[in-house]
Structure formats: C-alpha cells, structure tokens
Amino acid sequence: MLKNSYQEILLEAGCDEAGRGCYAGPVFAAAVILPGSFFHPLLNDSKQLTAEERYALRPVIEEQAIDYAIGVVDETEIDRINILWAAVKAMHIAVKKLKKQRPQLLLIDGNQFKKFRGIPHQCIVKGDGLYASIAAASILAKTYRDDHMVKLHETYPHYQWQNNKGYGTRVHRDAILAHGPCIHHRRSFNIYAVAGETTAG
C-alpha cells in the first residue's frame, strides 16, 4: 500500500516525469498535492498500470487533488540542457503552475533535483511505487504525454507514435532509418544522429 505522506507537518507535492528515455517528443512532468485521506485501490507507479487503468485514475486524481499542474519541456530545450535537467525543469514548471496551494515540501521521484526556490525537497528513488502523491504525478505526466504523442502521430504517422509514444522500439528505429528524424526527434540522442547520417548516405 502506498504511503500518504513522507512526514506529517508540511504540505507535500509529489513530482514525477514521463518521457525521459524517449527518442522523440517533449518530457512531461506533474506536481500533485493530494489530501491526506486520498485512497484508490488502483493507484500505483504508472509503469505498473495498464493504459486503461491510468486513464481511469486521471480524472479521479484531478477531481480529488488539492491541486495539480503539468510542466512540459520540448525537444529543443532537451537537446540544449540534456534530458536529466530538462526533466527537472519540467518539474519546476509544474510546481510553479500550482495555483490553489503552495506546497511546503516536494517529494521528487529519483535521486537528482535542482533546488526549487523557497521549497525544500526530498529525492526518493522509486518514489512512484512508495508515495501516493508521486504515483499520482507519474500517472498525470504519463497520460498527458501519451495524449501529446498520439496527436503528433497524426502529422508523422510513419513513426507510429500512437503505439510507441516516442520510445525506441524496433518499428520506430526502422522508421527513422527509412524516413530520417523529424523536428520532434531529440538530436542529442546519438542514435538519431547515426540514423540521419545513414539515411542521408
């Protein structure tokens, strides 16, 4: 069972990202403040849930959360500052967009974070499988990013992003070799530079 809080005094926001390992598309992050009484039997790390379960949970989280927000960092910025710091920046954007309540402590999934001004944080490895607010953030980040990649698929159908969501599946890699990378591919990921050169040659 997921824990509702890391501590009992400060108001917490769970933060997580989605799309860090993808070859294409932005990285999304979410910040979620849940009430202490929040419970849902399906709530878990988004990677442990089916797509149907994630999308069933999203409106529940959005309706019952004290506050939530989504942050996005695009491919150009990912290439400029690298994917780790782009993911951290997306979390910062999400926290800044919280309007109803200012958190007093940030629970960060992972082991690296850049301090957010005025709010302390705690990094928690595999926190999305331990704390409800981080799990909720993982679900929102994942579903909003998936929606974005499905929309991009309409313009770039040959990469089949409606299925792979920008991850480096065999179908996606083959499409890059056949068609080359597009504007939504992360050029700092070496596989795309190689794919582009191979196609051009």
VOVEX-754134 format. One record per residue (C-alpha): residue in three letters; x, y, z. Coordinates in steps of 0.02 Angstrom, whole numbers, m for minus. Layout:
BEGIN
<residuo=ALA c1=X c2=Y c3=Z>
...
//
This chain:
BEGIN
<residuo=MET c1=0 c2=0 c3=0>
<residuo=LEU c1=66 c2=173 c3=m45>
<residuo=LYS c1=104 c2=295 c3=94>
<residuo=ASN c1=2 c2=455 c3=100>
<residuo=SER c1=144 c2=562 c3=163>
<residuo=TYR c1=331 c2=568 c3=193>
<residuo=GLN c1=304 c2=668 c3=353>
<residuo=GLU c1=155 c2=739 c3=447>
<residuo=ILE c1=190 c2=926 c3=465>
<residuo=LEU c1=223 c2=1005 c3=295>
<residuo=LEU c1=105 c2=1006 c3=146>
<residuo=GLU c1=183 c2=893 c3=14>
<residuo=ALA c1=178 c2=891 c3=m175>
<residuo=GLY c1=233 c2=735 c3=m267>
<residuo=CYS c1=330 c2=763 c3=m428>
<residuo=ASP c1=371 c2=644 c3=m569>
<residuo=GLU c1=411 c2=647 c3=m755>
<residuo=ALA c1=370 c2=546 c3=m909>
<residuo=GLY c1=465 c2=527 c3=m1071>
<residuo=ARG c1=643 c2=540 c3=m1008>
<residuo=GLY c1=700 c2=388 c3=m1106>
<residuo=CYS c1=608 c2=427 c3=m1267>
<residuo=TYR c1=691 c2=465 c3=m1432>
<residuo=ALA c1=561 c2=593 c3=m1483>
<residuo=GLY c1=440 c2=715 c3=m1406>
<residuo=PRO c1=445 c2=828 c3=m1252>
<residuo=VAL c1=470 c2=774 c3=m1074>
<residuo=PHE c1=316 c2=800 c3=m965>
<residuo=ALA c1=309 c2=817 c3=m777>
<residuo=ALA c1=171 c2=835 c3=m650>
<residuo=ALA c1=158 c2=903 c3=m473>
<residuo=VAL c1=14 c2=839 c3=m368>
<residuo=ILE c1=m45 c2=885 c3=m193>
<residuo=LEU c1=m163 c2=752 c3=m125>
<residuo=PRO c1=m272 c2=763 c3=30>
<residuo=GLY c1=m209 c2=656 c3=172>
<residuo=SER c1=m363 c2=546 c3=159>
<residuo=PHE c1=m342 c2=506 c3=m26>
<residuo=PHE c1=m354 c2=322 c3=m69>
<residuo=HIS c1=m386 c2=224 c3=m227>
<residuo=PRO c1=m355 c2=37 c3=m240>
<residuo=LEU c1=m279 c2=52 c3=m414>
<residuo=LEU c1=m158 c2=192 c3=m375>
<residuo=ASN c1=21 c2=139 c3=m411>
<residuo=ASP c1=176 c2=184 c3=m510>
<residuo=SER c1=111 c2=220 c3=m686>
<residuo=LYS c1=230 c2=90 c3=m759>
<residuo=GLN c1=141 c2=m44 c3=m659>
<residuo=LEU c1=m30 c2=1 c3=m731>
<residuo=THR c1=m114 c2=m30 c3=m897>
<residuo=ALA c1=m160 c2=118 c3=m1007>
<residuo=GLU c1=m343 c2=89 c3=m963>
<residuo=GLU c1=m304 c2=97 c3=m777>
<residuo=ARG c1=m201 c2=256 c3=m797>
<residuo=TYR c1=m339 c2=344 c3=m892>
<residuo=ALA c1=m469 c2=285 c3=m766>
<residuo=LEU c1=m365 c2=358 c3=m625>
<residuo=ARG c1=m328 c2=525 c3=m706>
<residuo=PRO c1=m499 c2=606 c3=m680>
<residuo=VAL c1=m506 c2=538 c3=m503>
<residuo=ILE c1=m338 c2=618 c3=m463>
<residuo=GLU c1=m386 c2=781 c3=m547>
<residuo=GLU c1=m553 c2=792 c3=m456>
<residuo=GLN c1=m490 c2=745 c3=m283>
<residuo=ALA c1=m318 c2=828 c3=m281>
<residuo=ILE c1=m297 c2=986 c3=m180>
<residuo=ASP c1=m200 c2=1049 c3=m331>
<residuo=TYR c1=m106 c2=981 c3=m481>
<residuo=ALA c1=m12 c2=1050 c3=m630>
<residuo=ILE c1=83 c2=991 c3=m784>
<residuo=GLY c1=252 c2=1052 c3=m847>
<residuo=VAL c1=324 c2=1023 c3=m1020>
<residuo=VAL c1=499 c2=1046 c3=m1093>
<residuo=ASP c1=517 c2=1025 c3=m1280>
<residuo=GLU c1=645 c2=935 c3=m1387>
<residuo=THR c1=749 c2=1091 c3=m1423>
<residuo=GLU c1=772 c2=1126 c3=m1239>
<residuo=ILE c1=809 c2=942 c3=m1204>
<residuo=ASP c1=950 c2=949 c3=m1331>
<residuo=ARG c1=1015 c2=1112 c3=m1258>
<residuo=ILE c1=1023 c2=1066 c3=m1074>
<residuo=ASN c1=1015 c2=873 c3=m1081>
<residuo=ILE c1=871 c2=760 c3=m1034>
<residuo=LEU c1=907 c2=750 c3=m847>
<residuo=TRP c1=898 c2=937 c3=m820>
<residuo=ALA c1=754 c2=953 c3=m943>
<residuo=ALA c1=655 c2=831 c3=m835>
<residuo=VAL c1=700 c2=931 c3=m680>
<residuo=LYS c1=650 c2=1092 c3=m769>
<residuo=ALA c1=482 c2=1015 c3=m816>
<residuo=MET c1=453 c2=977 c3=m631>
<residuo=HIS c1=496 c2=1156 c3=m586>
<residuo=ILE c1=372 c2=1219 c3=m715>
<residuo=ALA c1=236 c2=1106 c3=m643>
<residuo=VAL c1=269 c2=1166 c3=m465>
<residuo=LYS c1=264 c2=1349 c3=m522>
<residuo=LYS c1=95 c2=1318 c3=m603>
<residuo=LEU c1=15 c2=1258 c3=m440>
<residuo=LYS c1=m110 c2=1397 c3=m401>
<residuo=LYS c1=m228 c2=1337 c3=m266>
<residuo=GLN c1=m99 c2=1291 c3=m135>
<residuo=ARG c1=88 c2=1315 c3=m116>
<residuo=PRO c1=174 c2=1156 c3=m59>
<residuo=GLN c1=295 c2=1160 c3=86>
<residuo=LEU c1=393 c2=1004 c3=34>
<residuo=LEU c1=424 c2=925 c3=m135>
<residuo=LEU c1=436 c2=736 c3=m149>
<residuo=ILE c1=542 c2=700 c3=m303>
<residuo=ASP c1=545 c2=533 c3=m391>
<residuo=GLY c1=728 c2=490 c3=m423>
<residuo=ASN c1=896 c2=539 c3=m350>
<residuo=GLN c1=935 c2=708 c3=m428>
<residuo=PHE c1=847 c2=876 c3=m421>
<residuo=LYS c1=889 c2=1060 c3=m429>
<residuo=LYS c1=826 c2=1155 c3=m278>
<residuo=PHE c1=663 c2=1247 c3=m305>
<residuo=ARG c1=673 c2=1419 c3=m229>
<residuo=GLY c1=587 c2=1430 c3=m61>
<residuo=ILE c1=529 c2=1249 c3=m52>
<residuo=PRO c1=635 c2=1107 c3=18>
<residuo=HIS c1=634 c2=939 c3=m70>
<residuo=GLN c1=665 c2=757 c3=m38>
<residuo=CYS c1=727 c2=641 c3=m177>
<residuo=ILE c1=657 c2=465 c3=m164>
<residuo=VAL c1=720 c2=327 c3=m278>
<residuo=LYS c1=571 c2=231 c3=m348>
<residuo=GLY c1=460 c2=350 c3=m253>
<residuo=ASP c1=317 c2=322 c3=m376>
<residuo=GLY c1=297 c2=149 c3=m300>
<residuo=LEU c1=306 c2=213 c3=m121>
<residuo=TYR c1=207 c2=376 c3=m104>
<residuo=ALA c1=32 c2=413 c3=m166>
<residuo=SER c1=68 c2=591 c3=m223>
<residuo=ILE c1=217 c2=538 c3=m328>
<residuo=ALA c1=118 c2=394 c3=m403>
<residuo=ALA c1=m21 c2=516 c3=m447>
<residuo=ALA c1=105 c2=632 c3=m528>
<residuo=SER c1=176 c2=488 c3=m629>
<residuo=ILE c1=3 c2=447 c3=m695>
<residuo=LEU c1=m37 c2=626 c3=m745>
<residuo=ALA c1=132 c2=652 c3=m828>
<residuo=LYS c1=119 c2=488 c3=m923>
<residuo=THR c1=m60 c2=512 c3=m985>
<residuo=TYR c1=m36 c2=693 c3=m1037>
<residuo=ARG c1=122 c2=647 c3=m1130>
<residuo=ASP c1=39 c2=498 c3=m1214>
<residuo=ASP c1=m102 c2=611 c3=m1273>
<residuo=HIS c1=26 c2=730 c3=m1346>
<residuo=MET c1=118 c2=592 c3=m1440>
<residuo=VAL c1=m44 c2=523 c3=m1511>
<residuo=LYS c1=m84 c2=697 c3=m1576>
<residuo=LEU c1=90 c2=711 c3=m1656>
<residuo=HIS c1=61 c2=541 c3=m1737>
<residuo=GLU c1=m73 c2=621 c3=m1847>
<residuo=THR c1=62 c2=726 c3=m1931>
<residuo=TYR c1=201 c2=595 c3=m1927>
<residuo=PRO c1=111 c2=427 c3=m1944>
<residuo=HIS c1=261 c2=328 c3=m2010>
<residuo=TYR c1=345 c2=331 c3=m1838>
<residuo=GLN c1=190 c2=250 c3=m1759>
<residuo=TRP c1=197 c2=360 c3=m1605>
<residuo=GLN c1=18 c2=313 c3=m1564>
<residuo=ASN c1=90 c2=145 c3=m1511>
<residuo=ASN c1=270 c2=177 c3=m1455>
<residuo=LYS c1=245 c2=355 c3=m1388>
<residuo=GLY c1=420 c2=401 c3=m1449>
<residuo=TYR c1=515 c2=260 c3=m1365>
<residuo=GLY c1=650 c2=169 c3=m1462>
<residuo=THR c1=553 c2=18 c3=m1521>
<residuo=ARG c1=611 c2=m79 c3=m1673>
<residuo=VAL c1=469 c2=m5 c3=m1777>
<residuo=HIS c1=520 c2=171 c3=m1725>
<residuo=ARG c1=704 c2=141 c3=m1762>
<residuo=ASP c1=664 c2=66 c3=m1932>
<residuo=ALA c1=556 c2=216 c3=m1973>
<residuo=ILE c1=699 c2=333 c3=m1931>
<residuo=LEU c1=815 c2=238 c3=m2047>
<residuo=ALA c1=684 c2=242 c3=m2184>
<residuo=HIS c1=623 c2=422 c3=m2165>
<residuo=GLY c1=756 c2=509 c3=m2061>
<residuo=PRO c1=724 c2=602 c3=m1900>
<residuo=CYS c1=595 c2=742 c3=m1893>
<residuo=ILE c1=588 c2=904 c3=m1795>
<residuo=HIS c1=521 c2=813 c3=m1641>
<residuo=HIS c1=668 c2=694 c3=m1625>
<residuo=ARG c1=799 c2=730 c3=m1493>
<residuo=ARG c1=959 c2=763 c3=m1589>
<residuo=SER c1=1065 c2=745 c3=m1432>
<residuo=PHE c1=1019 c2=560 c3=m1427>
<residuo=ASN c1=1159 c2=485 c3=m1532>
<residuo=ILE c1=1050 c2=353 c3=m1614>
<residuo=TYR c1=962 c2=489 c3=m1712>
<residuo=ALA c1=1121 c2=569 c3=m1774>
<residuo=VAL c1=1176 c2=397 c3=m1836>
<residuo=ALA c1=1005 c2=363 c3=m1912>
<residuo=GLY c1=1007 c2=531 c3=m2000>
<residuo=GLU c1=1180 c2=503 c3=m2071>
<residuo=THR c1=1137 c2=327 c3=m2127>
<residuo=THR c1=981 c2=388 c3=m2216>
<residuo=ALA c1=1071 c2=534 c3=m2297>
<residuo=GLY c1=1208 c2=417 c3=m2359>
//
